Amino acid sequence: MLATKFGRQVGDDPHHQGASRRWIATAVENSLRRLQVDHIDLYQLHRTDPATDVEETLSALTDLLRAGKIRAIGTSQSLASDIVEAQWVAEHRGLARFRAEQAAYSLLNRGVEREVLPLAQRFGMGTLIWGPLGQGLLTGRVRKGARNDLRRAHLLKHLSDERRLDVVEQLIPLAAEAGLPMTHLAMAFVITHPGVTSALLGPRTMPQLDDLLAGVEVRLTDDVLDRIDEIVPPGTDIGALDQNYQPPAVHDPGLRRRSLAERAAAWPNIA
């Protein structure tokens, strides 16, 4: 299976990004040329594009499917509402529907258990999990109050978040009691969920890959899973990942605040 994404800005041109028909047509040809293949098995939208109607996106992707350039389409880090909207549009407009969702899920970030994973099950979507090792926090190499050798530790806030580090300190002895390395506990937890199809590995060295593959057959008992639920309640996130998608209304104050003039005008009308 060969999968790749589109949507993030490529180069300095501000038009070389998003999910418009124009950019999709260009992006897929660029990917096919770079990968030196005649088709892509799974073509994924890297981030929701608020500036483009999802019908335009699905229409362009449907044409690529019919042309044989891609075999299936998917999304990444979608909100539950975006998943539902895309499925509704596909059904009512006779367009191809998204078949997969790539979501962040780990012992530290369980928010997708509330809606995203159940929705994926309801719509028959496959799920590719990214960050199952908490971007390095769940490898056992990062401890509270100790220096670590993670290259990204000084760049990403979630790798030094005290709340997340406190939880890691509770999970490490749990893994030890279960007779498991932290990496095996983390990976086994993710693939235990019935809505998870696969978990993405991100090893940089052969020893790291060997370690992760050695834990493929690990199965967690209900007692261990219950202990995990006590440490990190189901459906909750401990802190937030820096790379997580944030909808415009969250990162743009102008979308959730009236202008000063509008606030002044609205004030007398408030009873």
Disulfide bonds with the S-S distance in Angstrom:
none
